[in-house]
């Protein structure tokens, strides 16, 4: 009998563990997230001598570094650790002043990439196949249960740009009921069915990445992740059944 009480107590504790994250969704502290919608293609070039028939130009969606420079090493660290290393500029001015024969590492930012096609990288009058060294990363989405109201406030979007062609500030938006709603700064909506609400970001153009500071309430799963929530509850269900078997308590549906 004591084993049965222990099992039931354990069941209650585990069920509470599944519920507590739902109740603990409200938070006073703003969350932050870094993301990028860019593939990064890499190629190395040797700088050519400049004459009356040759001049240099640089693309706004491309980063230029002198091979082996501290800035180039920082770019390599960013590729390895995009969440922990920041890149806000390149070396195009130093590259332009560098002598002929200098090795130039070129990183092109692209919003698309196809494995079946060869994408080239350009540096002045040279063109070579690019090597994809980085994929887009980070996203913002939240799982909302039917009947719940999500409220999302965007406090700040800090962007990292390369080049001088800054078109406009990045905007956050969400698509609901066949309409696009700009989050400026708050979006609130009650969903009739359970859904995964995704936030889109516009005007990213030449941004290497951007960081979003936000607050959200009304989500029902830990960190807004439906997959994580379902996985947790599935594990708890298995443990509950195991305890029932161990305690010798048959479920009501057992014959």
Rosetta blueprint (number, residue, H / E / L):
1 X L
2 X H
3 X H
4 X H
5 X H
6 X H
7 X H
8 X H
9 X H
10 X H
11 X H
12 X H
13 X H
14 X H
15 X H
16 X H
17 X H
18 X H
19 X H
20 X H
21 X H
22 X H
23 X H
24 X L
25 X L
26 X L
27 X L
28 X L
29 X L
30 X L
31 X E
32 X E
33 X E
34 X E
35 X E
36 X E
37 X L
38 X L
39 X E
40 X E
41 X E
42 X E
43 X E
44 X E
45 X E
46 X E
47 X L
48 X L
49 X L
50 X L
51 X L
52 X L
53 X L
54 X L
55 X L
56 X L
57 X L
58 X L
59 X L
60 X L
61 X L
62 X E
63 X E
64 X E
65 X E
66 X E
67 X L
68 X L
69 X L
70 X H
71 X H
72 X H
73 X H
74 X H
75 X H
76 X H
77 X H
78 X H
79 X H
80 X H
81 X L
82 X L
83 X L
84 X L
85 X L
86 X L
87 X L
88 X L
89 X L
90 X L
91 X L
92 X H
93 X H
94 X H
95 X H
96 X H
97 X H
98 X L
99 X L
100 X L
101 X L
102 X L
103 X E
104 X E
105 X E
106 X E
107 X E
108 X E
109 X E
110 X E
111 X L
112 X L
113 X L
114 X L
115 X L
116 X L
117 X L
118 X L
119 X L
120 X E
121 X E
122 X E
123 X E
124 X L
125 X L
126 X E
127 X E
128 X E
129 X E
130 X L
131 X E
132 X E
133 X E
134 X E
135 X L
136 X L
137 X E
138 X L
139 X L
140 X L
141 X E
142 X E
143 X E
144 X E
145 X L
146 X L
147 X L
148 X L
149 X E
150 X E
151 X E
152 X E
153 X E
154 X E
155 X E
156 X E
157 X E
158 X E
159 X E
160 X E
161 X E
162 X L
163 X L
164 X L
165 X L
166 X L
167 X L
168 X L
169 X L
170 X L
171 X E
172 X E
173 X E
174 X E
175 X E
176 X E
177 X L
178 X L
179 X E
180 X E
181 X E
182 X E
183 X L
184 X L
185 X L
186 X E
187 X E
188 X E
189 X E
190 X E
191 X L
192 X L
193 X L
194 X L
195 X E
196 X E
197 X E
198 X E
199 X E
200 X E
201 X E
202 X E
203 X L
204 X L
205 X L
206 X L
207 X E
208 X E
209 X E
210 X E
211 X E
212 X E
213 X E
214 X E
215 X E
216 X E
217 X E
218 X L
219 X L
220 X L
221 X L
222 X H
223 X H
224 X H
225 X L
226 X H
227 X H
228 X H
229 X H
230 X H
231 X H
232 X H
233 X H
234 X H
235 X H
236 X H
237 X H
238 X H
239 X H
240 X H
241 X H
242 X H
243 X H
244 X H
245 X H
246 X H
247 X H
248 X L
249 X L
250 X L
251 X L
252 X L
253 X L
254 X L
255 X L
